[in-house]
Amino acid sequence: MQQSFHINGIPTMHSDSPPPPESLDQLIDHLRQVFSALTPQFKNAARYLLNHPRNVPIMSMRKIATEARVQPATLVRLAQHLGYSGWQDLRELFVDAIHGSSQPYAERARKIIGTGKASRRQAEMLATQFKNLEQTSAQNTETLPVAVEILTRAANVYIAGFRASYPIAFGFHYVYRLFRGSTFLIRGDAGTLELELRSLSANDAMALISFAPYSQEISQIARTARAAGCKIVALTDSKVSPIALDADCTLLFSTDSPSFFPSTTAATALTEALLEQLLAKKGKGAVKAIEHAEVQLHHSGAYLPARRP
């Protein structure tokens, strides 16, 4: 437990304490770890922050305090207890996470042009991708089996991802469909999103894929799936992304990149790891389904014939 001392009645972090969390995800993890040791008033404030993170950037401190049933000063003291100089520094973590802390694509692209050698940029890019994969692996050790169980038990699995997330969703659906027929990709072509969601039921599961900046469509699907009683598996970049807040299981991937656009390497790797476990869970039935699909693909002429020596 972190120790604190008081200055003018305000608890502050001990001088030897580690620095405060630098991201909202780190803050959430930390609050959950220390929650039982907090004072009753701090617990009320922390509980509100954990349960309503999207309200923090758009509501005043006084309004948040009212809804959390604490005094505004309690929010200031909690922030200082966690190692921040005050409420505003703590609030900034929520602002950055909800609205996206990254710079606009054009601004990031402008900084890349004419800076550094190509070999140096390549090395930096690959090093970042390795780091993304390591972080993604560490973040999903416990949650990946939960996602597998949810999707396996569902009568139907719907998959959705839009804009930059669409290729990830399409690849996930393409492979999953090879050994499970009751898998469907939500596309929303020609404004038919409502039509595709009409058949959702409480026996189904929805796999949602998105990263900041989040699309309007994915938020709409999340709300509709929740209203229909579907189980939701969110594959996303933050525990407080719009699709993670109400998900039954959240799988996290890192999107860091030295380039102007977020990286999707870890997201693709995460879906491939999920597919492998789904296949193993299904067992021999999956093997038969894949054999059948392969035969159909070859007979239909989908592939070029193999060249004989």
Secondary structure, 3 states (H helix, E strand, C coil): CCCEEEECCEEEECCCCCCCCCCHHHHHHHHHHHHHHCCHHHHHHHHHHHHCHHHCCCCCHHHHHHHHCCCHHHHHHHHHHCCCCCHHHHHHHHHHHHHCCCCCHHHHHHHHCCCCCHHHHHHHHHHHHHHHHHHHHHHCCCHHHHHHHHHHHCCCEEEEECHHHHHHHHHHHHHHHHHCCCEEEECCHHHCHHHHHCCCCCCCEEEEEECCCCCHHHHHHHHHHHHHCCEEEEEECCCCCCCCCCCCEEEECCCCCCCCCCCCHHHHHHHHHHHHHHHHHHCHHHHHHHHHHHHHHHHCCCCCCCCCC
